[in-house]
Amino acid sequence: MKSVVEDIKKGSFKPVYLFYGEEAYLKQQYKNRLKDAVLPEGDTINLSIYSGKGIDVEEMIAQADTMPFFAEHRLLLIEDSGFFKNANQQLADYIPSIPEGTIMLFVESEVDKRGKLYKAVNKKGSVVEFTAQNEQTLTRWILGILKSEKKMITSGAMKQFLEKTGTDMERIRQELEKLICYCMEKESITEEDVAVICSEQTENKIFDMINAMAEKKQKKAMELYYDLLALKEPPMRILYLITRQFNLLMQVKELSEEGYSAKTISERLKMAGFIVRNCLRQAEYFSLKTLKEALQDCVRMEEAVKTGRMNDVMSVELLLVKYSS
């Protein structure tokens, strides 16, 4: 990110940029900053936008080869193309010869670093990965927003807020807006305010569900599952999130048993500290053997649903029953 900021400050741009990663809010922020720096305000003639699968590569290259119209730069913005997963050969061959004055900006969720296109962009321009931010960074960002609104927040409320929202910055921004509006007449935000206003994310309910399973509270685990179904969460997404949580617990437990501290685990797994601490507490309920078995069962359930041998709702029910009995 620092290299992009430097380019913007200097007004000296690479021929091609690739922004990718799970942190969508930051990607959009930097995309807009770069776009505004490259093109004068209101210049739509020199801006070409391509989005989604099925982009005509030849037409895009033709635009890239077109001279800027009474401007210094022409910008091609390409989003969610999937080119970096499939390693588009035509683009990989074109990237080294991008003409002077043309800037290409790719914004993607996933990439294959082994692909020729990724390597071509990395050599010719700049590649930036936007990962989930750590707890300290998120806390500073939140405090900065609150300061601009002349608000404060207690340490307990901050902890509770992050546990409810997770690390997704767009979700944090939305929940923070609600919280600020609710506390319009107050100077300091408390835990009670967070409890009233901020909604639980689905991942938190999954965490609670696995806690209930670990504590052998079958009724509570089933109630949480049916709550998610009532909120129109698809059973297969719930199964995916359970699988992801079991996998996370296994990774955290393995590293912990190897002697790594919570801080080191957080750095190695690129996860916020509070998430690692919560996972460490939850992982105490399970042996590594049980976690591996649970993961295998999750995979088997998914396969059974996909092959039509089992109903999707029942697949999760059976999983909950087995590990909460």
N, C-alpha and C positions, 0 to 999 in steps of 0.2 A: 504493500500500500504506500509505503514511503516513497518508492520510485515514481509512482503515479503523481503523488503530491508534488514532488520535485519537478516533474515534467510540466505540470500545470503552472507552478510558480514561474518557471523559466520561459514558458510558452514554446518549449521545444519538445515535439512529440515523436514517438516511435511510429513506424508505418503500420504496426498492428499490435492490438492488445487482446488478451484473453482474460476475462474475469470469470471465475468459477468457484463453486463451493456451496455449502449448505446455508450460509448466512445471507439470506435474500435481501434483507433490509440494507446491509452495507453495500452489497453489489449494486443495488439500485441507486444508492447515494453517490457512489463513485462513478457509476455510469453517467448520471446526470451532471456531475461536476466536470467530468472529462468532456462531455458533449458541449456544455456551456462554454468551456475554455477553448475548444477547437473551432466552433462556429459562432459568428456574431449573432446576437439576439434576433430572432425572427427569420433567420436564414433557413428556409425550408428547401430552397432550390438545390443546395449542396448536401442535403441530408437524404439518404436512402435507408429505409427501415425494412428489415426482413425478419419474420417471426415464424417459429414452428417448423414442423417437418415439411418436406416437399418443396423446399426453396429451389428455384431454378438457378443452378450454379453458373451456367453460361451467361445468363442475363445479369447476374450479380457481378461477374467478372467484367462484363461490358461496362457496367456503371463505374466500377473501380478504375477502369482504363480511361474514363471520360475526364477531361480537364476540369478543374473547379471553375465555376461561372462567376467571374469578377470577385473572386475571393482567394484566400491563401490556401484553404483546404477544402477537400470533399470528404465527408464522413459517411461510412457505411456501418450501420448498426445492425448486428445479426444476433437474435436472441432465441434460445431454446431450439437450436437447429438440429442438435444431435450429431453434427458433423464430427465432433471429437470423440464420440463413442464408436462411430463407424469408420473413422479415419478416411475422410473423403480424399481420394487420390488427386482429383483434378485441382482441388484447392491447395493441397500440399505442394503440388508442382507450381502453382501460381504465386504463392506467398513470397518466395524470394525475389520476384520481379515486380512487386507492387510499385507503381510509378510515384515519383515525388509529388507531393501535394495530396495524395490519397491516404486516408487513415481508416483502417478497418478495426472495429471493436466487436468482439464476440463475447456474449454473456451467456454462460451455460451452467447447468446444474452439475453434470458429471462429465468427466473426461477420461480418456485412456492415455496415460503418460507415455505408453510405449508406441503409440501411433505416430505415423509420419507427419500428420497435420500438427499435432501438439509439438513435436520436435521442431518443425519448420517455424511455427509461431514463436516458440521459445528462443530460437536462434535469431530470428529477424526482429522481434519486438519484445514485448513484456508480458509475462504471465503472472497473474495475481490470484492466489487462493484465498477465499473469504470463509474462514472457519468460525465455529461458534466461539464467542468471546469468553474469557475467563471471568470469574466472580469479581475480581478487583476492577477490571475494565468496565464491566456492566454497572457496578456500584458507582464508579466515577461518572459514568455517562448519565445515570439516573439522577445523581446528586446535582449534576450540571443543569439538567432540565428543571429540576425542582428549584434550584437557586434562581434561574431566570424567571420563575413564577413566584418568587419570594416565599417559597415553602421549605419546610424542614421535615425530616422523617426520623423516627426513633430507630435505633439499631435493630430492635426486635421486629419492628414493622418492615424494615428493609429485608431482613432474613425471610420473613413470612411471605413478602411480596415475591421475591425471587423463587421461592419454593413453589408458589402457585403458578407463576408465569413460565418458569423454565428459562432457557437462554435465548430463545427466539426474539430478536430485537424488535421486530414489527409487532409481535404480540405484546412485548413489554411496553412499547410506545402507546398502543391502543389502551391497555389496562391503566397506564399512567395518566392518560388523558381523562379517563373515567374517574380516577382517584382524585385528580386535581379539581375537577368540576364538583365532585361530592364534597370536598373539603374547602370549598370556595371561601367560606367565612372563617376558616381556621388557619393558623400559621403552621402547626405541626401535625403530621400524619401519624396515626397510631395503629397498633395491631388491630384494634376494633374496626377501624376504617377499612383496612385491607380485608378483614374477614367479611365485612358487609358487602363491599363493592367488587372485589376481584374474583372472577370466576375460575373454577378449577379447570385445568387442561386435562384432556383425556389421559395423558401419560400419568398424571397424579392418581387418577382412579385405578389405573393399571397397577401402580405401585402399591396402593392400598389393598387391591385385590390379592396381590402376591403376599403382602403382609398377612392378610386374613388366611391365606392358604398355609403359610408357614406356622401360624399360631393355631392351625386346625379349627378355624372358625368358618366352617363350611357354609352356614346360613348367611353370614356376612359377605363371603366371597361371591355367593350366588346373587345376593341382592345387588351388589355392585355391578355384576355382569348384566343383570336385567335393567339396571338404571342406564347403562350405556346403550343397551338395545333400544330402550325407550327414547333415548336421545338420537336415535337413527344411526348409531355407529354400526357399520357392517361387521358381522361376526368374524370375517376373514381379516379385517383390519385389527380387530381386537386380538385375534390369534397372533398376528404379526407383531403387535406391540408386546404381548406376553413373551413371545419368542425373543424379541430384542432385549427385554428386561432380564430374562434368564441368562442370555448371552453376556450381557453387561455384568451381571452378578458373578458369573463364572470368571470373566477377565479380571475383575476387581479382586475376587477372592484368591485367584492364582497369584497375582502380583503381591497381595498382602502376605500370603503364606511364604513367598520368596523373600520377605523382609522389607519390602518397599513401604515408605510412608505414604499417607494420604496425599500429601503435596506432590510427591514424585509420581504417584499413580495418576493424579490429575494431569500432570504435564505429559506423561507417556501416552495417555488415552485421549489427550486434548479435550478434557471435560472440565466443567466448572467444579470448583472445590466442594461446594455444598451438595452437588449431585453425587460425587465420589463418597463423601461422608455418609450420606443417606444409604448409598448402596452397600458400603462396608457394614453398616448396622444391620441392614436387611440380610446380607450374605451370611451373617453369623447363624441364622436359622437353618442354613442348608450346608450339607457336605458337598465337596466337589463332585463326588459320585452322583449325588441326587441331582445336582444342577445339570450335569452332562446327560443324565437319563431324561430329565425334563425337556431338554433341548431336542433330544432324539424323538420324544413323544410329540413335541410340537411339529416337527418335520413330518412324522407319520400321519398326524391328524390333517395337516395341510394336503398331503398327497391323497389321503382317503376322500377328502372333500372334492379335490380336483378331478379324481377319477370316478366320482359319482357313487362311491361306496358308503358315504356318510353325509348326513345333513350338516350344513355349516354351523347352525346354532348348537346342535348336539355335540359337535366336535369339541367346542370350548367347554361345554358343560362337563363332559367326561374328563377333560383335563383338570378342571377345578375340583371335581369329586375325588379324583385319584390323589391329588397333592394336598387336599385339605382333610382327608380321612385319617 
